[in-house]
Amino acid sequence: MRYMFFGNSQHQDFDRLVRASLAGMTMGISPMSVMLTYLDWLSSMVLSPGTQAHLLQKALKKTAALVFLG
């Protein structure tokens, strides 16, 4: 005995609904495109220890200013 959750064409309707909802949440930007852009940025950051140190120093200065002056 076979039980099917969706009929023959209902799975396509469900796919369209999910994709339309996702497009609304991402303002039409492809989630894969966003993920690849983030991955590109992350891999660049991993290979840039000088930039990492600079950003850490900048964050520590701003944190100290917030704690002691704020």
N, CA, C and O atoms as a Tripos MOL2 file, in Angstrom:
@<TRIPOS>MOLECULE
protein
  280   279    70     0     0
PROTEIN
NO_CHARGES

@<TRIPOS>ATOM
      1 N           0.8430   -1.1710    0.0000 N.3       1 MET1
      2 CA          0.0000    0.0000    0.0000 C.3       1 MET1
      3 C           0.8940    1.2420    0.0000 C.2       1 MET1
      4 O           1.7850    1.3480    0.8430 O.2       1 MET1
      5 N           0.6770    2.1870   -0.9290 N.am      2 ARG2
      6 CA          1.4900    3.3870   -1.0400 C.3       2 ARG2
      7 C           0.7070    4.5880   -0.5340 C.2       2 ARG2
      8 O          -0.4440    4.8140   -0.9080 O.2       2 ARG2
      9 N           1.3570    5.3380    0.3140 N.am      3 TYR3
     10 CA          0.7650    6.5800    0.7880 C.3       3 TYR3
     11 C           1.5820    7.7340    0.2280 C.2       3 TYR3
     12 O           2.8070    7.7520    0.3520 O.2       3 TYR3
     13 N           0.9210    8.6760   -0.3750 N.am      4 MET4
     14 CA          1.6180    9.8360   -0.9340 C.3       4 MET4
     15 C           1.1690   11.0810   -0.1860 C.2       4 MET4
     16 O          -0.0240   11.3200    0.0030 O.2       4 MET4
     17 N           2.1260   11.8450    0.2230 N.am      5 PHE5
     18 CA          1.8210   13.0900    0.9240 C.3       5 PHE5
     19 C           1.2870   14.1180   -0.0600 C.2       5 PHE5
     20 O           0.3620   14.8640    0.2610 O.2       5 PHE5
     21 N           1.8650   14.1620   -1.2610 N.am      6 PHE6
     22 CA          1.4410   15.0940   -2.2950 C.3       6 PHE6
     23 C           0.9060   14.3250   -3.4890 C.2       6 PHE6
     24 O           1.3060   13.1890   -3.7470 O.2       6 PHE6
     25 N           0.0060   14.9540   -4.2070 N.am      7 GLY7
     26 CA         -0.4640   14.3910   -5.4660 C.3       7 GLY7
     27 C           0.5880   14.6180   -6.5380 C.2       7 GLY7
     28 O           1.6920   15.0820   -6.2550 O.2       7 GLY7
     29 N           0.2320   14.2850   -7.7740 N.am      8 ASN8
     30 CA          1.2110   14.3550   -8.8610 C.3       8 ASN8
     31 C           1.7130   15.7640   -9.1300 C.2       8 ASN8
     32 O           2.8990   15.9300   -9.4130 O.2       8 ASN8
     33 N           0.8730   16.7790   -9.0550 N.am      9 SER9
     34 CA          1.3210   18.1450   -9.3570 C.3       9 SER9
     35 C           1.4030   19.0170   -8.1030 C.2       9 SER9
     36 O           1.8780   20.1500   -8.1710 O.2       9 SER9
     37 N           0.9530   18.5100   -6.9790 N.am     10 GLN10
     38 CA          0.9640   19.3190   -5.7630 C.3      10 GLN10
     39 C           2.3810   19.6410   -5.2980 C.2      10 GLN10
     40 O           2.6000   20.7020   -4.7150 O.2      10 GLN10
     41 N           3.3380   18.7660   -5.5360 N.am     11 HIS11
     42 CA          4.7110   19.0460   -5.1140 C.3      11 HIS11
     43 C           5.2620   20.2600   -5.8500 C.2      11 HIS11
     44 O           6.0460   21.0200   -5.2820 O.2      11 HIS11
     45 N           4.8640   20.4540   -7.1090 N.am     12 GLN12
     46 CA          5.3110   21.6220   -7.8630 C.3      12 GLN12
     47 C           4.7120   22.9080   -7.2900 C.2      12 GLN12
     48 O           5.3880   23.9330   -7.2030 O.2      12 GLN12
     49 N           3.4590   22.8430   -6.9070 N.am     13 ASP13
     50 CA          2.8200   24.0020   -6.2870 C.3      13 ASP13
     51 C           3.4950   24.3540   -4.9650 C.2      13 ASP13
     52 O           3.7010   25.5260   -4.6510 O.2      13 ASP13
     53 N           3.8330   23.3280   -4.2020 N.am     14 PHE14
     54 CA          4.5130   23.5410   -2.9290 C.3      14 PHE14
     55 C           5.8960   24.1590   -3.1520 C.2      14 PHE14
     56 O           6.2960   25.0660   -2.4230 O.2      14 PHE14
     57 N           6.6220   23.6700   -4.1580 N.am     15 ASP15
     58 CA          7.9370   24.2370   -4.4960 C.3      15 ASP15
     59 C           7.8080   25.7150   -4.8650 C.2      15 ASP15
     60 O           8.6030   26.5420   -4.4190 O.2      15 ASP15
     61 N           6.8120   26.0400   -5.6750 N.am     16 ARG16
     62 CA          6.6000   27.4380   -6.0650 C.3      16 ARG16
     63 C           6.2790   28.3070   -4.8640 C.2      16 ARG16
     64 O           6.7530   29.4400   -4.7770 O.2      16 ARG16
     65 N           5.4900   27.8000   -3.9440 N.am     17 LEU17
     66 CA          5.1440   28.5430   -2.7420 C.3      17 LEU17
     67 C           6.3810   28.8240   -1.8870 C.2      17 LEU17
     68 O           6.5670   29.9360   -1.3920 O.2      17 LEU17
     69 N           7.2160   27.8120   -1.7220 N.am     18 VAL18
     70 CA          8.4400   27.9880   -0.9280 C.3      18 VAL18
     71 C           9.3690   28.9890   -1.6030 C.2      18 VAL18
     72 O           9.9180   29.8670   -0.9370 O.2      18 VAL18
     73 N           9.5500   28.8690   -2.9080 N.am     19 ARG19
     74 CA         10.4400   29.7900   -3.6250 C.3      19 ARG19
     75 C           9.9080   31.2150   -3.6110 C.2      19 ARG19
     76 O          10.6890   32.1580   -3.4830 O.2      19 ARG19
     77 N           8.6070   31.3920   -3.7370 N.am     20 ALA20
     78 CA          8.0180   32.7310   -3.6930 C.3      20 ALA20
     79 C           8.1880   33.3440   -2.3030 C.2      20 ALA20
     80 O           8.4780   34.5340   -2.1810 O.2      20 ALA20
     81 N           8.0120   32.5470   -1.2710 N.am     21 SER21
     82 CA          8.2020   33.0430    0.0920 C.3      21 SER21
     83 C           9.6600   33.4320    0.3260 C.2      21 SER21
     84 O           9.9400   34.4600    0.9430 O.2      21 SER21
     85 N          10.5730   32.6240   -0.1600 N.am     22 LEU22
     86 CA         11.9910   32.9050   -0.0190 C.3      22 LEU22
     87 C          12.3770   34.1720   -0.7750 C.2      22 LEU22
     88 O          13.1630   34.9770   -0.2750 O.2      22 LEU22
     89 N          11.8350   34.3540   -1.9680 N.am     23 ALA23
     90 CA         12.1160   35.5600   -2.7490 C.3      23 ALA23
     91 C          11.6030   36.8000   -2.0230 C.2      23 ALA23
     92 O          12.2370   37.8540   -2.0740 O.2      23 ALA23
     93 N          10.4720   36.6820   -1.3520 N.am     24 GLY24
     94 CA          9.9560   37.8080   -0.5750 C.3      24 GLY24
     95 C          10.8450   38.1490    0.5960 C.2      24 GLY24
     96 O          11.0420   39.3250    0.9000 O.2      24 GLY24
     97 N          11.3880   37.1420    1.2620 N.am     25 MET25
     98 CA         12.2610   37.3750    2.4150 C.3      25 MET25
     99 C          13.6200   37.9290    2.0070 C.2      25 MET25
    100 O          14.2260   38.6920    2.7590 O.2      25 MET25
    101 N          14.1060   37.5540    0.8220 N.am     26 THR26
    102 CA         15.4450   37.9790    0.3990 C.3      26 THR26
    103 C          15.3850   39.1340   -0.5960 C.2      26 THR26
    104 O          16.3950   39.4860   -1.2050 O.2      26 THR26
    105 N          14.2160   39.7160   -0.7600 N.am     27 MET27
    106 CA         13.9980   40.8190   -1.7060 C.3      27 MET27
    107 C          14.4550   40.4500   -3.1160 C.2      27 MET27
    108 O          14.9780   41.2960   -3.8420 O.2      27 MET27
    109 N          14.2610   39.2190   -3.4940 N.am     28 GLY28
    110 CA         14.5510   38.7520   -4.8360 C.3      28 GLY28
    111 C          16.0070   38.3650   -5.0770 C.2      28 GLY28
    112 O          16.3560   37.9300   -6.1750 O.2      28 GLY28
    113 N          16.8600   38.5170   -4.0630 N.am     29 ILE29
    114 CA         18.2640   38.1460   -4.2170 C.3      29 ILE29
    115 C          18.4020   36.6540   -3.9610 C.2      29 ILE29
    116 O          17.8300   36.1160   -3.0130 O.2      29 ILE29
    117 N          19.1570   36.0080   -4.8050 N.am     30 SER30
    118 CA         19.3530   34.5690   -4.6810 C.3      30 SER30
    119 C          20.0750   34.2420   -3.3750 C.2      30 SER30
    120 O          21.1480   34.7910   -3.1260 O.2      30 SER30
    121 N          19.5220   33.3690   -2.5330 N.am     31 PRO31
    122 CA         20.2140   32.9690   -1.3090 C.3      31 PRO31
    123 C          21.5810   32.3500   -1.5980 C.2      31 PRO31
    124 O          22.5130   32.5300   -0.8150 O.2      31 PRO31
    125 N          21.7130   31.6350   -2.6960 N.am     32 MET32
    126 CA         22.9880   31.0390   -3.0670 C.3      32 MET32
    127 C          24.0100   32.1280   -3.3800 C.2      32 MET32
    128 O          25.1850   31.9950   -3.0360 O.2      32 MET32
    129 N          23.5700   33.1940   -4.0250 N.am     33 SER33
    130 CA         24.4640   34.3120   -4.3320 C.3      33 SER33
    131 C          24.9680   34.9690   -3.0530 C.2      33 SER33
    132 O          26.1520   35.2890   -2.9400 O.2      33 SER33
    133 N          24.0780   35.1680   -2.1000 N.am     34 VAL34
    134 CA         24.4750   35.7520   -0.8200 C.3      34 VAL34
    135 C          25.4680   34.8360   -0.1110 C.2      34 VAL34
    136 O          26.4670   35.3030    0.4350 O.2      34 VAL34
    137 N          25.1990   33.5500   -0.1200 N.am     35 MET35
    138 CA         26.0780   32.5940    0.5470 C.3      35 MET35
    139 C          27.4670   32.5800   -0.0990 C.2      35 MET35
    140 O          28.4750   32.5460    0.6060 O.2      35 MET35
    141 N          27.5260   32.6040   -1.4310 N.am     36 LEU36
    142 CA         28.8120   32.5930   -2.1180 C.3      36 LEU36
    143 C          29.5890   33.8820   -1.8690 C.2      36 LEU36
    144 O          30.8130   33.8510   -1.7450 O.2      36 LEU36
    145 N          28.8910   35.0100   -1.7950 N.am     37 THR37
    146 CA         29.5530   36.2810   -1.4990 C.3      37 THR37
    147 C          30.1420   36.2490   -0.0990 C.2      37 THR37
    148 O          31.2780   36.6750    0.1050 O.2      37 THR37
    149 N          29.3820   35.7490    0.8650 N.am     38 TYR38
    150 CA         29.8750   35.6450    2.2360 C.3      38 TYR38
    151 C          31.0670   34.6850    2.3060 C.2      38 TYR38
    152 O          32.0470   34.9630    2.9970 O.2      38 TYR38
    153 N          30.9870   33.5770    1.6050 N.am     39 LEU39
    154 CA         32.0790   32.6010    1.6030 C.3      39 LEU39
    155 C          33.3450   33.2010    0.9770 C.2      39 LEU39
    156 O          34.4550   32.9380    1.4400 O.2      39 LEU39
    157 N          33.1750   33.9920   -0.0570 N.am     40 ASP40
    158 CA         34.3120   34.6650   -0.6860 C.3      40 ASP40
    159 C          34.9580   35.6360    0.2930 C.2      40 ASP40
    160 O          36.1810   35.6680    0.4280 O.2      40 ASP40
    161 N          34.1280   36.4320    0.9810 N.am     41 TRP41
    162 CA         34.6400   37.3740    1.9790 C.3      41 TRP41
    163 C          35.3560   36.6210    3.1110 C.2      41 TRP41
    164 O          36.4420   37.0180    3.5340 O.2      41 TRP41
    165 N          34.7530   35.5550    3.5870 N.am     42 LEU42
    166 CA         35.3210   34.7920    4.6920 C.3      42 LEU42
    167 C          36.6610   34.1620    4.3060 C.2      42 LEU42
    168 O          37.6110   34.2060    5.0880 O.2      42 LEU42
    169 N          36.7450   33.5820    3.1200 N.am     43 SER43
    170 CA         38.0070   32.9720    2.7040 C.3      43 SER43
    171 C          39.0860   34.0260    2.5240 C.2      43 SER43
    172 O          40.2560   33.7630    2.8050 O.2      43 SER43
    173 N          38.7190   35.2050    2.0640 N.am     44 SER44
    174 CA         39.6770   36.2990    1.9380 C.3      44 SER44
    175 C          40.1650   36.7400    3.3190 C.2      44 SER44
    176 O          41.3490   37.0190    3.5080 O.2      44 SER44
    177 N          39.2460   36.8000    4.2770 N.am     45 MET45
    178 CA         39.6040   37.2140    5.6370 C.3      45 MET45
    179 C          40.5110   36.1840    6.3170 C.2      45 MET45
    180 O          41.4310   36.5550    7.0460 O.2      45 MET45
    181 N          40.2610   34.9200    6.0860 N.am     46 VAL46
    182 CA         41.0770   33.8600    6.6780 C.3      46 VAL46
    183 C          42.5250   33.9610    6.1920 C.2      46 VAL46
    184 O          43.4570   33.6580    6.9370 O.2      46 VAL46
    185 N          42.7040   34.3810    4.9590 N.am     47 LEU47
    186 CA         44.0400   34.4680    4.3760 C.3      47 LEU47
    187 C          44.6930   35.8400    4.5860 C.2      47 LEU47
    188 O          45.7100   36.1380    3.9580 O.2      47 LEU47
    189 N          44.1210   36.6800    5.4620 N.am     48 SER48
    190 CA         44.6400   38.0320    5.6950 C.3      48 SER48
    191 C          44.8460   38.2770    7.1880 C.2      48 SER48
    192 O          44.0490   38.9860    7.8030 O.2      48 SER48
    193 N          45.8910   37.7100    7.7850 N.am     49 PRO49
    194 CA         46.0940   37.8940    9.2250 C.3      49 PRO49
    195 C          46.3540   39.3530    9.6150 C.2      49 PRO49
    196 O          46.0050   39.7630   10.7220 O.2      49 PRO49
    197 N          46.9550   40.1340    8.7290 N.am     50 GLY50
    198 CA         47.1770   41.5530    9.0240 C.3      50 GLY50
    199 C          45.8610   42.3040    9.1550 C.2      50 GLY50
    200 O          45.6960   43.1270   10.0550 O.2      50 GLY50
    201 N          44.9400   42.0230    8.2670 N.am     51 THR51
    202 CA         43.6140   42.6480    8.3280 C.3      51 THR51
    203 C          42.8700   42.1980    9.5790 C.2      51 THR51
    204 O          42.1820   42.9970   10.2140 O.2      51 THR51
    205 N          43.0030   40.9300    9.9360 N.am     52 GLN52
    206 CA         42.3760   40.4300   11.1570 C.3      52 GLN52
    207 C          42.8960   41.1910   12.3810 C.2      52 GLN52
    208 O          42.1170   41.6040   13.2400 O.2      52 GLN52
    209 N          44.2140   41.3720   12.4500 N.am     53 ALA53
    210 CA         44.8170   42.0830   13.5800 C.3      53 ALA53
    211 C          44.3580   43.5360   13.6060 C.2      53 ALA53
    212 O          44.0730   44.0850   14.6700 O.2      53 ALA53
    213 N          44.2870   44.1520   12.4350 N.am     54 HIS54
    214 CA         43.8330   45.5450   12.3560 C.3      54 HIS54
    215 C          42.3830   45.6760   12.8480 C.2      54 HIS54
    216 O          42.0680   46.5750   13.6270 O.2      54 HIS54
    217 N          41.5150   44.7820   12.3940 N.am     55 LEU55
    218 CA         40.1160   44.8380   12.8140 C.3      55 LEU55
    219 C          39.9630   44.5590   14.3040 C.2      55 LEU55
    220 O          39.1220   45.1690   14.9650 O.2      55 LEU55
    221 N          40.7680   43.6420   14.8410 N.am     56 LEU56
    222 CA         40.7250   43.3580   16.2710 C.3      56 LEU56
    223 C          41.1580   44.5840   17.0660 C.2      56 LEU56
    224 O          40.5210   44.9470   18.0550 O.2      56 LEU56
    225 N          42.2380   45.2170   16.6320 N.am     57 GLN57
    226 CA         42.7180   46.4210   17.3120 C.3      57 GLN57
    227 C          41.6590   47.5240   17.2730 C.2      57 GLN57
    228 O          41.4230   48.2030   18.2730 O.2      57 GLN57
    229 N          41.0370   47.6940   16.1340 N.am     58 LYS58
    230 CA         39.9910   48.7030   15.9760 C.3      58 LYS58
    231 C          38.8000   48.4050   16.8970 C.2      58 LYS58
    232 O          38.2480   49.3130   17.5180 O.2      58 LYS58
    233 N          38.4130   47.1370   16.9780 N.am     59 ALA59
    234 CA         37.2950   46.7390   17.8360 C.3      59 ALA59
    235 C          37.6320   46.9650   19.3110 C.2      59 ALA59
    236 O          36.7790   47.4120   20.0790 O.2      59 ALA59
    237 N          38.8680   46.6590   19.7120 N.am     60 LEU60
    238 CA         39.2660   46.8650   21.1050 C.3      60 LEU60
    239 C          39.2810   48.3440   21.4690 C.2      60 LEU60
    240 O          38.8700   48.7160   22.5680 O.2      60 LEU60
    241 N          39.7530   49.1920   20.5530 N.am     61 LYS61
    242 CA         39.7500   50.6400   20.8010 C.3      61 LYS61
    243 C          38.3310   51.1590   20.9660 C.2      61 LYS61
    244 O          38.0540   51.9500   21.8680 O.2      61 LYS61
    245 N          37.4370   50.7170   20.0990 N.am     62 LYS62
    246 CA         36.0470   51.1840   20.1600 C.3      62 LYS62
    247 C          35.3550   50.6560   21.4270 C.2      62 LYS62
    248 O          34.5490   51.3610   22.0330 O.2      62 LYS62
    249 N          35.6660   49.4330   21.8170 N.am     63 THR63
    250 CA         35.0830   48.8740   23.0380 C.3      63 THR63
    251 C          35.5750   49.6440   24.2530 C.2      63 THR63
    252 O          34.7930   49.9650   25.1470 O.2      63 THR63
    253 N          36.8760   49.9430   24.2880 N.am     64 ALA64
    254 CA         37.4370   50.6950   25.4080 C.3      64 ALA64
    255 C          36.8190   52.0870   25.4780 C.2      64 ALA64
    256 O          36.4980   52.5700   26.5630 O.2      64 ALA64
    257 N          36.6510   52.7280   24.3330 N.am     65 ALA65
    258 CA         36.0330   54.0540   24.3190 C.3      65 ALA65
    259 C          34.6000   53.9930   24.8200 C.2      65 ALA65
    260 O          34.1500   54.8880   25.5350 O.2      65 ALA65
    261 N          33.8970   52.9630   24.4540 N.am     66 LEU66
    262 CA         32.5050   52.8160   24.8820 C.3      66 LEU66
    263 C          32.4310   52.5750   26.3970 C.2      66 LEU66
    264 O          31.5740   53.1390   27.0790 O.2      66 LEU66
    265 N          33.3240   51.7420   26.9110 N.am     67 VAL67
    266 CA         33.3040   51.4010   28.3340 C.3      67 VAL67
    267 C          33.7630   52.5770   29.1880 C.2      67 VAL67
    268 O          33.1380   52.8750   30.2070 O.2      67 VAL67
    269 N          34.8410   53.2520   28.7930 N.am     68 PHE68
    270 CA         35.4230   54.2730   29.6480 C.3      68 PHE68
    271 C          34.8670   55.6750   29.4160 C.2      68 PHE68
    272 O          34.9160   56.5100   30.3190 O.2      68 PHE68
    273 N          34.3430   55.9470   28.2280 N.am     69 LEU69
    274 CA         33.8300   57.2730   27.9330 C.3      69 LEU69
    275 C          32.3090   57.3190   27.8310 C.2      69 LEU69
    276 O          31.6940   58.3810   27.9240 O.2      69 LEU69
    277 N          31.7310   56.1660   27.6410 N.am     70 GLY70
    278 CA         30.3240   56.1080   27.3330 C.3      70 GLY70
    279 C          29.4310   56.1330   28.5030 C.2      70 GLY70
    280 O          28.2100   56.0880   28.3490 O.2      70 GLY70
@<TRIPOS>BOND
     1     1     2 1
     2     2     3 1
     3     3     4 2
     4     3     5 am
     5     5     6 1
     6     6     7 1
     7     7     8 2
     8     7     9 am
     9     9    10 1
    10    10    11 1
    11    11    12 2
    12    11    13 am
    13    13    14 1
    14    14    15 1
    15    15    16 2
    16    15    17 am
    17    17    18 1
    18    18    19 1
    19    19    20 2
    20    19    21 am
    21    21    22 1
    22    22    23 1
    23    23    24 2
    24    23    25 am
    25    25    26 1
    26    26    27 1
    27    27    28 2
    28    27    29 am
    29    29    30 1
    30    30    31 1
    31    31    32 2
    32    31    33 am
    33    33    34 1
    34    34    35 1
    35    35    36 2
    36    35    37 am
    37    37    38 1
    38    38    39 1
    39    39    40 2
    40    39    41 am
    41    41    42 1
    42    42    43 1
    43    43    44 2
    44    43    45 am
    45    45    46 1
    46    46    47 1
    47    47    48 2
    48    47    49 am
    49    49    50 1
    50    50    51 1
    51    51    52 2
    52    51    53 am
    53    53    54 1
    54    54    55 1
    55    55    56 2
    56    55    57 am
    57    57    58 1
    58    58    59 1
    59    59    60 2
    60    59    61 am
    61    61    62 1
    62    62    63 1
    63    63    64 2
    64    63    65 am
    65    65    66 1
    66    66    67 1
    67    67    68 2
    68    67    69 am
    69    69    70 1
    70    70    71 1
    71    71    72 2
    72    71    73 am
    73    73    74 1
    74    74    75 1
    75    75    76 2
    76    75    77 am
    77    77    78 1
    78    78    79 1
    79    79    80 2
    80    79    81 am
    81    81    82 1
    82    82    83 1
    83    83    84 2
    84    83    85 am
    85    85    86 1
    86    86    87 1
    87    87    88 2
    88    87    89 am
    89    89    90 1
    90    90    91 1
    91    91    92 2
    92    91    93 am
    93    93    94 1
    94    94    95 1
    95    95    96 2
    96    95    97 am
    97    97    98 1
    98    98    99 1
    99    99   100 2
   100    99   101 am
   101   101   102 1
   102   102   103 1
   103   103   104 2
   104   103   105 am
   105   105   106 1
   106   106   107 1
   107   107   108 2
   108   107   109 am
   109   109   110 1
   110   110   111 1
   111   111   112 2
   112   111   113 am
   113   113   114 1
   114   114   115 1
   115   115   116 2
   116   115   117 am
   117   117   118 1
   118   118   119 1
   119   119   120 2
   120   119   121 am
   121   121   122 1
   122   122   123 1
   123   123   124 2
   124   123   125 am
   125   125   126 1
   126   126   127 1
   127   127   128 2
   128   127   129 am
   129   129   130 1
   130   130   131 1
   131   131   132 2
   132   131   133 am
   133   133   134 1
   134   134   135 1
   135   135   136 2
   136   135   137 am
   137   137   138 1
   138   138   139 1
   139   139   140 2
   140   139   141 am
   141   141   142 1
   142   142   143 1
   143   143   144 2
   144   143   145 am
   145   145   146 1
   146   146   147 1
   147   147   148 2
   148   147   149 am
   149   149   150 1
   150   150   151 1
   151   151   152 2
   152   151   153 am
   153   153   154 1
   154   154   155 1
   155   155   156 2
   156   155   157 am
   157   157   158 1
   158   158   159 1
   159   159   160 2
   160   159   161 am
   161   161   162 1
   162   162   163 1
   163   163   164 2
   164   163   165 am
   165   165   166 1
   166   166   167 1
   167   167   168 2
   168   167   169 am
   169   169   170 1
   170   170   171 1
   171   171   172 2
   172   171   173 am
   173   173   174 1
   174   174   175 1
   175   175   176 2
   176   175   177 am
   177   177   178 1
   178   178   179 1
   179   179   180 2
   180   179   181 am
   181   181   182 1
   182   182   183 1
   183   183   184 2
   184   183   185 am
   185   185   186 1
   186   186   187 1
   187   187   188 2
   188   187   189 am
   189   189   190 1
   190   190   191 1
   191   191   192 2
   192   191   193 am
   193   193   194 1
   194   194   195 1
   195   195   196 2
   196   195   197 am
   197   197   198 1
   198   198   199 1
   199   199   200 2
   200   199   201 am
   201   201   202 1
   202   202   203 1
   203   203   204 2
   204   203   205 am
   205   205   206 1
   206   206   207 1
   207   207   208 2
   208   207   209 am
   209   209   210 1
   210   210   211 1
   211   211   212 2
   212   211   213 am
   213   213   214 1
   214   214   215 1
   215   215   216 2
   216   215   217 am
   217   217   218 1
   218   218   219 1
   219   219   220 2
   220   219   221 am
   221   221   222 1
   222   222   223 1
   223   223   224 2
   224   223   225 am
   225   225   226 1
   226   226   227 1
   227   227   228 2
   228   227   229 am
   229   229   230 1
   230   230   231 1
   231   231   232 2
   232   231   233 am
   233   233   234 1
   234   234   235 1
   235   235   236 2
   236   235   237 am
   237   237   238 1
   238   238   239 1
   239   239   240 2
   240   239   241 am
   241   241   242 1
   242   242   243 1
   243   243   244 2
   244   243   245 am
   245   245   246 1
   246   246   247 1
   247   247   248 2
   248   247   249 am
   249   249   250 1
   250   250   251 1
   251   251   252 2
   252   251   253 am
   253   253   254 1
   254   254   255 1
   255   255   256 2
   256   255   257 am
   257   257   258 1
   258   258   259 1
   259   259   260 2
   260   259   261 am
   261   261   262 1
   262   262   263 1
   263   263   264 2
   264   263   265 am
   265   265   266 1
   266   266   267 1
   267   267   268 2
   268   267   269 am
   269   269   270 1
   270   270   271 1
   271   271   272 2
   272   271   273 am
   273   273   274 1
   274   274   275 1
   275   275   276 2
   276   275   277 am
   277   277   278 1
   278   278   279 1
   279   279   280 2
@<TRIPOS>SUBSTRUCTURE
     1 MET1         2 RESIDUE 1 A MET
     2 ARG2         6 RESIDUE 1 A ARG
     3 TYR3        10 RESIDUE 1 A TYR
     4 MET4        14 RESIDUE 1 A MET
     5 PHE5        18 RESIDUE 1 A PHE
     6 PHE6        22 RESIDUE 1 A PHE
     7 GLY7        26 RESIDUE 1 A GLY
     8 ASN8        30 RESIDUE 1 A ASN
     9 SER9        34 RESIDUE 1 A SER
    10 GLN10       38 RESIDUE 1 A GLN
    11 HIS11       42 RESIDUE 1 A HIS
    12 GLN12       46 RESIDUE 1 A GLN
    13 ASP13       50 RESIDUE 1 A ASP
    14 PHE14       54 RESIDUE 1 A PHE
    15 ASP15       58 RESIDUE 1 A ASP
    16 ARG16       62 RESIDUE 1 A ARG
    17 LEU17       66 RESIDUE 1 A LEU
    18 VAL18       70 RESIDUE 1 A VAL
    19 ARG19       74 RESIDUE 1 A ARG
    20 ALA20       78 RESIDUE 1 A ALA
    21 SER21       82 RESIDUE 1 A SER
    22 LEU22       86 RESIDUE 1 A LEU
    23 ALA23       90 RESIDUE 1 A ALA
    24 GLY24       94 RESIDUE 1 A GLY
    25 MET25       98 RESIDUE 1 A MET
    26 THR26      102 RESIDUE 1 A THR
    27 MET27      106 RESIDUE 1 A MET
    28 GLY28      110 RESIDUE 1 A GLY
    29 ILE29      114 RESIDUE 1 A ILE
    30 SER30      118 RESIDUE 1 A SER
    31 PRO31      122 RESIDUE 1 A PRO
    32 MET32      126 RESIDUE 1 A MET
    33 SER33      130 RESIDUE 1 A SER
    34 VAL34      134 RESIDUE 1 A VAL
    35 MET35      138 RESIDUE 1 A MET
    36 LEU36      142 RESIDUE 1 A LEU
    37 THR37      146 RESIDUE 1 A THR
    38 TYR38      150 RESIDUE 1 A TYR
    39 LEU39      154 RESIDUE 1 A LEU
    40 ASP40      158 RESIDUE 1 A ASP
    41 TRP41      162 RESIDUE 1 A TRP
    42 LEU42      166 RESIDUE 1 A LEU
    43 SER43      170 RESIDUE 1 A SER
    44 SER44      174 RESIDUE 1 A SER
    45 MET45      178 RESIDUE 1 A MET
    46 VAL46      182 RESIDUE 1 A VAL
    47 LEU47      186 RESIDUE 1 A LEU
    48 SER48      190 RESIDUE 1 A SER
    49 PRO49      194 RESIDUE 1 A PRO
    50 GLY50      198 RESIDUE 1 A GLY
    51 THR51      202 RESIDUE 1 A THR
    52 GLN52      206 RESIDUE 1 A GLN
    53 ALA53      210 RESIDUE 1 A ALA
    54 HIS54      214 RESIDUE 1 A HIS
    55 LEU55      218 RESIDUE 1 A LEU
    56 LEU56      222 RESIDUE 1 A LEU
    57 GLN57      226 RESIDUE 1 A GLN
    58 LYS58      230 RESIDUE 1 A LYS
    59 ALA59      234 RESIDUE 1 A ALA
    60 LEU60      238 RESIDUE 1 A LEU
    61 LYS61      242 RESIDUE 1 A LYS
    62 LYS62      246 RESIDUE 1 A LYS
    63 THR63      250 RESIDUE 1 A THR
    64 ALA64      254 RESIDUE 1 A ALA
    65 ALA65      258 RESIDUE 1 A ALA
    66 LEU66      262 RESIDUE 1 A LEU
    67 VAL67      266 RESIDUE 1 A VAL
    68 PHE68      270 RESIDUE 1 A PHE
    69 LEU69      274 RESIDUE 1 A LEU
    70 GLY70      278 RESIDUE 1 A GLY
